[in-house]
Amino acid sequence: MRYHCIQVFLIGTAHVSRKSAADVRALMQQVKPTHVFLELDAERAAKLRADASNDPLASNLINSLLNSKNSASFGASVVEMFLRLLYNAMRAAGLVQGGEFVAAIEESEKIGAEIVYFDRHYRTTLSRIAQEAPKDVMSVLKLVLDPKERAKAESELNLKEFVG
């Protein structure tokens, strides 16, 4: 796409696709852009680049929950905990999230392109998610963490199947 004398390349990606990361690298090596816009905030970009195996997941999450100052930050911490657990499970299954972002950052550094982060801070997004559905988030968390709640939900499902 051209806008006046500026040529813009836009690439759609899947956040857990190795092919997306390879596609990003190939396009950047071919085009050699001067600027790269990423739908990330700078802190999230730094976290993606950090070695995931060094992430002390449990202690970080517990500290985050304990240090929550209000219900909004508590809800955001719960959502973050859920997402981290999900991403760790995906990583264990061989799916690495955000590889296309890491590829774009690395290629930008190689060719000297300026990186422009244009997303709101990830904690703001998590807070908004938590505010939209706090009861649903807490219900899911209870089902995941509390064996009694899980057993109760399973027995209700079995009863519905039997009656319905």
N, C-alpha and C positions, 0 to 999 in steps of 0.2 A: 504494500500500500504506500502511496506517495502522498505527502502533505507538503505543498509548496516544493521546496527543494530538499525536503527531508524524506528519506525512505524508512518506513517502519516495517519491521518483521514481528509478527505475533505468533507464538507457538502455544498450542494447547497441550497440556500434559496430564498424566495420571500420577498422583502423588506416590504411588507404590510401584511404579513401573521402571524396571531397569532400561527398557527400550526408550522411555521418555527421557531419561538422563542421557542416553547415547544420542538421541535426536537433538537435544539441546546442545551438547558438545559439538556435534557435526555442523549444525547451523551456525553456531558462533565461530567455529574455525573457518567456515566458508565465508561468512559475511564480515567478520571482524568489526563488530559494532563499536561506536564510541561511547554509547550509554546503554545500560541494561536495566530495565525496570523489573523489579521482582515484587510479587504480591506477598511480601513478608515485612515484618518490622525487624530492626537491626538486632534486637535481643534474640528473637526467634532464629534468625539467620546464624547467630553465634552458637546457639544451642544445637542447631542442625549440624554444624561443623564439628562440634565436640564429639569425642568418642563416646558413643552410647553405652559401651560396656563399662565405662567409668561412672555412670550415673547411679549414685546410691539412692535408688528409687524409694525404698520404703522409708528411710529416715528423712529424706527431703519432703515426701508427701505428708508424713506425720507432723513434721515441724511446720509445714505450710498450714495444715489444718489447725494446729494448736495456736499458731500466731495470727489467725484470722481475727480481725478487729470487729467485724460486723457480719450480719447474715449474708450480704452480697459477696464479701470476700470469702466467706466460708463456702458458699455455693460455688463460686469460681474455683476454689481449691478442690471441691468434690468433683467438679467436671474435669479439672486438670488431672486428678488422680485416675479417674475413669479412662481418660484418653491416653495417659501414660501406660496404664495397664494394657489397654488395647494395642498401642503401638509396640509394647514389649512382646505381646503375643504374636503380632504380625512379624516382628523381627525374628522371633523364634521359628516362625514358619517360613523364613527366607524372604519376606517382603520388607524392604527397607523404605521407609516413608521419607519423602523430601529429597530424594537423590537428584532430581532434576534441578532443585534449587542449589544444592551443593555443586553440581556440575556447572551451573551458570556462574556461581561465585568464583570457582576455580578458574574457569575459562576467562572470566572478566579480568582476573588478576594477571593471567598469562599475557593477554593482549593489551592490558592497560586501559580497559573500558571502565568508565565511571558507573558504579552501582547505585541505583536509586531505589530505596525501599519505600513502597507506597501502600502499606497496610497499617491499620491501627495496631496498637500494642496488643499482643495475644491475650494478655490478662483482661483487657477490655472486652474482647470477644467472648472469653470464657464467662465473664460476669454477666454479659447480655444473655448468653445461653442459660445460665443458672437462674436469672430473673424471669425468663420466659416460661420455664417449666420446673420450678423448684420442687414441687411435689413429685413430679415424675422422676426427676433425678434422684431424689431421696428414696423413692420407692425402689428404683432399680438398684441403688446402692445397698439398701437393706436386703433385697433378694440375693445380691451377690455375696454380702458379708455375713448375714445372719442365717444360720441353718434352720432355725425355727420358722422364720419368715418364708424361706424357700420351701420348706415342707408344707406350710400352710397354703402357699400359692399352688403347689403341685397337687395337693389334695382337692383344692377348689377346682382346678382344671379337670381332674379325674371325675369329680362329681358332675361337672357340667357335661362332660362327654357321656357319662352314664345316663343322666337325666335327659339331655338334649338329643 
